[in-house]
Amino acid sequence: MSAEGFRKIGLSLLAGNTEERGRVVEVEKGVLAFNQRLAEENRARFDAAGVRVVNVLSSPGSGKTTFLARTLRELPLRAGVIVGDLATDHDAERLRASGAPAVQIQTGGVCHLEAAMVARAAALLDLEALEVLFIENVGNLVCPASYDLGEHLRVVLFSVTEGEDKPLKYPTMFKTAQAVVVSKVDLAEAVGFAREEALENVHRVNPKAVVLEVSAKTGQGMEGWYAFLRAHLG
């Protein structure tokens, strides 16, 4: 469908046109089904290369890049990174400083990564030379929740500076994660972070999630994160 077609549908929705609303739902289902097929192809490609893929998601400013940079420096695994941002390649440059190969995806306004984007980026990496591939998704706790990229593990970060109710506000993202990382715990006391309430909210939304509390700045809790990764990645 053309951009003009989507614009007309949007105007119809504003006018309360239920027929057009149905069309939007069908278009969305088609987009997600297409993405899912590509995600399965990605996963098969990653499996064939023997590389495990970790999709790391969060809102902007949660500390994803600092968290991944320390992980790349300290984790004794051959790792690469795909980085998603609306613009600039600043995060990829920061992560390359760790010595790991990094490919930047500039989405140009799209608020999430899609399986097709990841497929093109992965083609620029020597997958067979890697043991683990991290995907630093676009900073957003809404759109990326619906898009499988072909990952084996989904990890969501939220920092103590964001408040205890993040899991309740964005339940889909937290429900789809195998691990939840509470970041910047070195600032918890300063910002009055209610730890028990935050952990309760995580487990209310996703009782099976593994919760890890870390500070990428000081190193607190990072060994627990590495142990989790080694156990999950085998």
C-alpha positions as CSV (number, residue, x, y, z in Angstrom):
1,M,0.0,0.0,0.0
2,S,1.2,3.5,-0.8
3,A,1.9,6.2,1.7
4,E,-1.1,8.0,0.4
5,G,-3.2,5.0,1.0
6,F,-2.1,4.8,4.6
7,R,-2.8,8.5,5.0
8,K,-6.3,8.1,3.8
9,I,-6.9,5.2,6.2
10,G,-5.6,7.3,9.0
11,L,-8.0,10.1,8.1
12,S,-10.8,7.6,8.0
13,L,-9.9,6.3,11.4
14,L,-10.0,9.9,12.8
15,A,-13.5,10.2,11.3
16,G,-14.5,6.9,13.0
17,N,-14.7,4.8,9.8
18,T,-14.9,1.2,11.2
19,E,-14.5,-0.4,7.7
20,E,-11.1,1.4,7.3
21,R,-10.2,0.4,10.9
22,G,-10.6,-3.2,9.9
23,R,-8.3,-2.7,6.9
24,V,-5.6,-1.3,9.2
25,V,-5.8,-4.4,11.4
26,E,-5.5,-6.6,8.3
27,V,-2.5,-4.7,7.0
28,E,-0.8,-4.9,10.4
29,K,-1.4,-8.7,10.6
30,G,0.1,-9.0,7.1
31,V,3.2,-7.0,8.0
32,L,3.8,-9.1,11.2
33,A,3.2,-12.4,9.4
34,F,5.7,-11.4,6.7
35,N,8.2,-10.3,9.4
36,Q,7.7,-13.6,11.2
37,R,8.6,-15.6,8.1
38,L,11.8,-13.6,7.7
39,A,12.6,-14.0,11.4
40,E,12.4,-17.8,11.1
41,E,14.8,-17.6,8.1
42,N,17.2,-15.5,10.2
43,R,17.0,-18.0,13.0
44,A,17.8,-20.9,10.7
45,R,20.7,-18.9,9.2
46,F,22.1,-18.1,12.7
47,D,21.7,-21.8,13.8
48,A,23.5,-23.0,10.7
49,A,26.4,-20.6,11.5
50,G,26.4,-21.8,15.2
51,V,25.8,-18.3,16.5
52,R,23.4,-17.4,19.3
53,V,21.5,-14.1,19.0
54,V,20.5,-11.9,21.9
55,N,18.0,-9.1,21.3
56,V,18.5,-6.3,23.8
57,L,15.6,-3.8,24.2
58,S,14.9,-0.8,26.4
59,S,13.6,2.8,26.4
60,P,16.1,5.6,25.5
61,G,18.7,6.4,28.2
62,S,18.4,3.1,30.1
63,G,22.2,2.4,29.5
64,K,22.0,-0.3,26.8
65,T,25.1,0.8,25.0
66,T,27.2,1.1,28.2
67,F,25.9,-2.3,29.3
68,L,26.8,-3.9,26.0
69,A,30.2,-2.2,25.8
70,R,31.2,-3.6,29.2
71,T,29.8,-7.0,28.2
72,L,31.8,-7.1,25.0
73,R,35.0,-6.1,26.9
74,E,34.6,-8.7,29.7
75,L,32.7,-11.6,28.3
76,P,35.1,-14.3,27.0
77,L,33.2,-15.0,23.9
78,R,33.6,-14.1,20.2
79,A,30.8,-11.5,19.9
80,G,29.4,-9.1,17.3
81,V,26.8,-6.4,17.4
82,I,24.0,-5.0,15.3
83,V,22.9,-1.6,16.4
84,G,19.6,0.1,15.6
85,D,19.0,3.8,15.9
86,L,16.8,6.3,14.1
87,A,20.0,8.3,13.1
88,T,23.8,8.5,13.6
89,D,26.3,5.7,14.1
90,H,27.5,6.9,17.5
91,D,26.5,3.7,19.4
92,A,28.2,1.5,16.9
93,E,31.4,3.5,17.2
94,R,31.3,3.1,20.9
95,L,30.8,-0.6,20.7
96,R,33.5,-1.1,18.1
97,A,35.9,0.4,20.6
98,S,35.5,-2.9,22.6
99,G,37.1,-4.7,19.6
100,A,33.9,-6.4,18.5
101,P,32.6,-6.0,14.9
102,A,29.5,-3.8,14.9
103,V,27.1,-2.9,12.1
104,Q,24.8,0.1,12.4
105,I,21.3,0.2,11.1
106,Q,19.8,3.7,10.7
107,T,16.0,3.2,10.6
108,G,15.3,6.7,9.4
109,G,12.3,7.2,11.7
110,V,11.1,3.7,12.1
111,C,10.7,3.0,15.8
112,H,11.9,-0.6,15.8
113,L,14.1,-3.1,14.0
114,E,12.6,-5.6,11.6
115,A,13.8,-9.0,10.5
116,A,14.6,-7.8,7.0
117,M,16.9,-5.1,8.4
118,V,18.7,-7.6,10.6
119,A,19.1,-10.0,7.7
120,R,20.9,-7.3,5.6
121,A,23.1,-6.2,8.6
122,A,24.0,-9.8,9.4
123,A,25.2,-10.4,5.9
124,L,27.9,-7.9,6.6
125,L,29.3,-10.0,9.5
126,D,31.2,-13.2,9.4
127,L,28.6,-15.1,11.4
128,E,30.7,-18.3,11.6
129,A,33.4,-16.5,13.4
130,L,31.0,-15.5,16.2
131,E,29.6,-17.3,19.2
132,V,27.1,-14.7,20.1
133,L,25.5,-11.8,18.2
134,F,23.9,-8.9,20.2
135,I,21.2,-6.8,18.7
136,E,20.9,-3.4,20.3
137,N,17.3,-2.5,19.3
138,V,15.9,1.0,18.8
139,G,15.2,2.7,22.2
140,N,11.5,2.0,22.5
141,L,9.4,-0.2,24.8
142,V,6.3,-0.3,22.5
143,C,6.9,-1.1,18.8
144,P,9.8,-3.6,19.1
145,A,7.8,-5.9,21.3
146,S,5.8,-7.2,18.3
147,Y,8.8,-7.9,16.0
148,D,10.7,-11.2,16.2
149,L,14.2,-10.7,14.6
150,G,15.3,-14.3,14.7
151,E,16.8,-14.0,18.1
152,H,17.2,-16.9,20.6
153,L,17.0,-14.7,23.7
154,R,15.2,-11.4,24.4
155,V,16.5,-9.2,27.2
156,V,14.8,-6.0,28.4
157,L,16.5,-3.3,30.4
158,F,14.9,-0.6,32.5
159,S,16.9,1.7,34.8
160,V,16.2,2.8,38.3
161,T,15.8,6.3,37.1
162,E,12.8,5.4,35.0
163,G,10.5,4.4,37.9
164,E,9.2,1.2,39.3
165,D,6.0,1.0,37.1
166,K,7.7,0.5,33.7
167,P,6.7,-3.2,33.5
168,L,3.1,-2.3,34.2
169,K,3.1,0.5,31.6
170,Y,4.7,-1.7,28.9
171,P,3.5,-5.2,29.7
172,T,3.9,-6.7,26.2
173,M,7.6,-5.9,26.1
174,F,8.2,-7.4,29.5
175,K,6.0,-10.5,28.9
176,T,8.0,-11.4,25.8
177,A,11.4,-11.2,27.6
178,Q,13.3,-14.1,29.1
179,A,15.4,-11.8,31.2
180,V,14.8,-8.4,32.7
181,V,17.9,-6.3,33.6
182,V,17.4,-3.5,36.2
183,S,20.2,-1.1,35.3
184,K,22.0,1.8,37.0
185,V,21.5,0.3,40.4
186,D,24.4,2.4,41.7
187,L,21.9,5.3,41.5
188,A,19.0,3.5,43.2
189,E,19.4,5.2,46.6
190,A,19.9,8.7,45.1
191,V,16.7,8.5,43.1
192,G,14.6,6.7,45.7
193,F,14.1,3.6,43.7
194,A,11.6,1.2,45.4
195,R,13.3,-2.0,44.6
196,E,10.8,-4.5,46.0
197,E,7.9,-2.8,44.2
198,A,9.8,-2.9,40.9
199,L,10.6,-6.6,41.2
200,E,7.0,-7.3,42.2
201,N,5.8,-5.5,39.1
202,V,8.2,-7.5,36.9
203,H,7.0,-10.8,38.2
204,R,3.4,-9.7,38.1
205,V,3.7,-9.2,34.4
206,N,6.1,-12.1,33.7
207,P,6.5,-14.6,36.6
208,K,9.1,-16.6,34.6
209,A,11.5,-13.8,33.8
210,V,15.0,-13.9,35.3
211,V,15.7,-10.6,36.9
212,L,19.2,-9.3,37.1
213,E,20.3,-6.1,38.9
214,V,23.4,-4.4,37.5
215,S,25.5,-1.3,37.2
216,A,27.5,-1.3,34.0
217,K,29.4,1.7,35.4
218,T,30.7,0.1,38.6
219,G,30.5,-3.5,37.5
220,Q,28.0,-4.5,40.2
221,G,25.9,-7.5,39.2
222,M,27.7,-8.0,35.8
223,E,29.1,-11.4,36.8
224,G,25.6,-12.6,37.4
225,W,24.6,-11.4,33.9
226,Y,27.6,-13.2,32.4
227,A,26.7,-16.4,34.3
228,F,23.2,-16.1,33.0
229,L,24.4,-15.7,29.4
230,R,26.8,-18.6,29.6
231,A,24.1,-20.9,31.0
232,H,21.6,-19.8,28.3
233,L,23.9,-19.8,25.4
234,G,25.6,-23.1,26.4
